[in-house]
Amino acid sequence: MAFLARVPFERRGTCRLTHRDGTDDSDQRMLLRAHCAASGGIEFYNAHFSWVTEQARDNIRDALRFLNDARAPALLLGDFNQPPQTELHATLRDNGWFDAWSWLRGAEAGYTYEAGQLQSRIDFAYANARASGRLSEIDTVGAAYREPPRLSDHLGLIVTLTLG
């Protein structure tokens, strides 16, 4: 998990997400935060949620406590491990977050996984209402790697914002 930008970040932080023992997902999940002061400020959050439904439910509940504190425009980015029609996404939408891909690209598939044979969208960029007007473009980045070596089993997303 990382942020890459052309402007500096300030005020970084983390939020540890609930981990359920005894599930197929043994990873401790985190949410990262970084603030960019450019053009009035924007908050960036990076998440890697669980693929286990019950743990993903806990993860989004925990994350929303952290996310809903954002008073500035904010983006939530990351590997959600859940396709767009699942409860995790409905919960985000019900809390005022907009799926940037759907917002800018409509019904286009936007598949990011499995990079060797793209078949689903589990990597996302969400914007809160204050940031939705700053969304300019979104696209996948990377190539469908069919043979080793490959950098990831996911394609990335590149989100372009209007900061002015």
N, C-alpha and C positions, 0 to 999 in steps of 0.2 A: 504494500500500500504506500502510495506516495503522491505528492502534488508536484506538478511542473508548471511554471508560469514565467512570464516575461517581466513580472513586477514582484517586488519583495513581499514576503509574508511577515506578519507580526502576530503576537498573542496566540500561541499554539496551545493545544490542549488535547486530552484524550478522555474517553468515557468507556469504562469496562462494561461489556454487555453480559447479561446473565448466561451462565453455562449450566446446562442440565446434565448431570451425571447419568450414565447408562444409555445414552443415545449413540447412534452411529457416528456422530460428529464429536470428536474429542478435542477440537480446537477451541481455545479461548478467543472469543470475538471482541473486537475493539471498534470504536468510532474515533477517528482523528478529526481535529478541527484546526483550521488556520484562518486568520483574519488578514485580508488585504485592504490597506487603507486607501488605495487609489480610487479616485472618482467618487468620494463619499463613503467608500467602504463596502466590502462584501465578505460574507462568511463562507468558507468552504468546508465541507464535511466529507470524509471518505470512510465508507463502510464495506465490510465483508461479512454479510449476514449468512446464517446457517441455511443449509438445504433441508434440514429436518424441520418439518412444519411447526411443531410445538416450540422448538428452540427459536425459529425465525419469528414466531409470534412474540416471544419474550424479548428477542433482540430489537424488534421495531418498537415495542412498548418502552424499553429502556432508552432507545435512541430518540424517540419523540420528546421525552422529558428534556433532553439536551438540545435537540433541534428547535423546539418551540420557544426556547429562551432567546433565539436569534432575533434581535430587533432590527438588524440590517438585512438587506437583500442576502439570500443564502442559496447555495447549491449543495445538494447531497449527491455524491458520486460513488460508484463502486460496483462490486460484484454482489448482487443481491441473491444469487443462487435460487431465485424463484421467478417463474415466468410472469408476464404482466397481468394475467387474469387471477392471480392468487390473492389471498387475504392480506398479505403484507402490503401489496400495492394499493388495495382498496383502503387500507388503514391510512396510508400516506395521503391518498387523494381526499379522504374524509377529513383530514387535518390540514387541508389547504395547500398541499404540495402538487406540482404539475410535472408530469412526465415530459421532459424536454423533447424526446424523440417524437412522441405523439403530437406535441404542441407544434413542432417545426416540420415534421415529415409525414404527418397524418398516418395513414394505414400501411406505409412501407414497413417491411418486415424488420429491418435493423438487426438481423441476427449477429450475435457475437460469439456463439459457442456451438459447438465444438469447432475450433479453428480448422481442423482437418476436413470437416464436412459440416458446414454451417447449417444448424437446424433449429436453434432457439435463441431467444433474447433474454439473458439473465444479467446483463451489465447495463447500468442505468445512470442517467443524470436527471435529478429532480430539482425543481426550483420552487422556492416559496413565492407567494404573490408579489412581494416586493422585488424579486429578481426576474420574474417571468417576462417583463418588458425589456430586459437586457439580453435575453437569449437572441442570438443572431443566426448561428448555424450549429448543426450537429452532424457528425458523420462517423463512420467506423474508420479505424486506422489499423494498418497491419495487413498481412496477406494470409490467405488460407494455406497454412503450412501442412502439406501432405506427407512430407518426408523429413526426417531429422536432419540437422538440428532445427528445432523450432523454439521460439522464445516463450511461448505460452500456449495453453489450450484455449485461450480466449483472444478475440480481437479487441482492440481498445476503442474507446470513444474519444473524440476530440470535440470539445464544446467551445464555440466562439461567442464571447460576450461583448456587448457594447458598453464600455465603461463611462463614456461621457454623458 
